[in-house]
Amino acid sequence: MAQIKKTEIREAILKSALKLFKRKGYVATTTAQIASGAGVSESNLYVYFPAKFQILFELYEAWFRDRIDDLESRLAREAAPRARLRLLLIELWRDMPLHDNGFANNLMQALTTVARAEGYRPDLLRWIESRIEAMILAAVPAARQARLVGGGLAHVLMMAQDGFVTNVHLNPSKPCSDETIELFCDLILGARRAAGA
């Protein structure tokens, strides 16, 4: 007989996992610890989530979507193209890697330890890249937009984010530098920034 899944148990599992992932990281967190924090047995946890990776992915997807929605709101209030682009890069490469005790590093840990069959779906990356590309296009002059559409720039920025996330995990006092942000603004905009800009 199939077990009836309860919303409150599922939410308790997610809440427990989020707390543990933020505090200990993906690798150091066990499904037994998640189950204990949720007040369920480990076997019951697997009724709701067939793998630890799927728990993380659900949490990470909601976390990342919230961050992107917030970023879009902040970008909408920024008029100058360079300021918009700088804000986008700072969020992706400096703020997100540091946010919530380096929560983004959990995905890096998970992806390096998970088997393909455990449920990785590239649809989140595709969604993020389409949103990032739209934000980039809104931040650059019309003359530059044609060169950037569908060219994979958003993918490069997200792969760079993976590196900055890993770097912050290993070197928390050395996040992405202002010089790196400014260099990429120059490359994307196709012009050097004016002194004092």
C-alpha positions, 0 to 999 in steps of 0.5 A: 500500500502506498504511503500518503505524503503529507505537506507538513512532513515534506516542509519539515524535511526541507526546513531541516535540510536548509538549516543544515546545508547553510550551517554545515554544507552539502557534503557534511550533511547526512540524510540521517541528520536531515531526517532527525531535524525534521522529526522523521525516520530516514526511511520516511525521508526517502518517501518524500525525496529519493536522494539528498541531491533532490532536497538540495536542488529544490531548496537551491532553485527557490533560493536562486529564483528569489535572488534573481527576482530581487536582482531584477527589481534592483536593476529596474531602478538603475538608469545608467547602463554601466551601473546596471551591468556592474550591479548584475556582476556584483550580485552574481560574482560577489554577493551571491557567493557570500550570501547565506553563509555561502549557500551557493557552494552547496550546489558546487559540492553536490554537483561534484559528488552526485551521480547523473541518475540522481536527478540533475536537471539543466532547466534551472541553468537554462532559466537563469541564463535566459534571465541573465541574458535579458538583464545584460541586453537591458544594460548595454547600448542597442549597438552592442545588443546584436553582438550579445544575443544568443552568444553564450555570454550568460553561460560564461557569466554563470560558469564564472560564478561557479568559480567565484562561489568555489573561491569564496568557499576556499577564500572567504576574505577574497571575493571577486574584486572591483577590478574584475567587475570593471574589466568585464564591464569594459569587455561587455560594453566595448569601452573603457569606463571614464575616470570617476565613473 
